[in-house]
Amino acid sequence: MSADVPDIDAFTRPYWDAAADGRLLLRRCRACGRPHHYPREFCPYCWSEDVVWERANGRATLYTWSVVHRNDLPPFGARVPYVAAVVDLAEGPRMMTEVVGCAEADLRIGMELTVTFRREGEGPAVPVFRTARLSGGGQS
Ligand SMILES: [Zn+2]
């Protein structure tokens, strides 16, 4: 087991099943109407338990990031440097993730991103983000 492998339980199973299908899910509260991420069993704003799954459209803007050059926790050690980022999903929630396929020098606050999914070995597909516009670099 590694720190990167999320805990998957009965509650978060739909989230990871959707990710395996290339879909990003949010939780939306039916009491106050606010969406949130990462999934919780109750609304973090009003504590209602009347919260349902909803598919996110997969668009986000970059809020902040930090390039991680060293991380001793597997599997991160083999992956450095990587771009640890916080993005604002189009639906509103802020999400901690990674930006992939974009040079550090090209990162801009507010740049448009789109979700993609990283699959590694036997682990679940993990949502990460790439630049929304293909900039001719041929990166995938
Ligand atoms: Zn609520």
Residues whose N, C-alpha, C, O or C-beta is under 5 A from the ligand:
A	BS01	ZN	C29 A31 C32 G33 C43 Y45 C46 W47 S48
